[in-house]
Amino acid sequence: MNKDRIEGAVKQAKGSVKEAAGKVTGDAKLQAEGKAEKVEGKVQNAVGGVKDAAKKH
C-alpha cells in the first residue's frame, strides 16, 4: 500500500463526514464539497492501486 492509497482513503472518509454534515445541517455547499472530496479520494486511491500493480510486475 502506497502513500496515494492511504491519502485517498483519508480523503474519502473526510468527504463522507462533510457530506453527512451538509445533509444534517441543510448546507448544500458543504454537502457538495464532501461529495467532491470523496471523488478525489477515490481517484487518488485508484492511482495508488495502479502504482502498486505496476511495482508487482
Buried (B, 14 or more C-beta within 10 A) or exposed (E): EEEBBEBBBBBBEBBBEBBEBBEEEEBEEBBEBBBBBBEBBBBBBEBBBEEEEEEEE
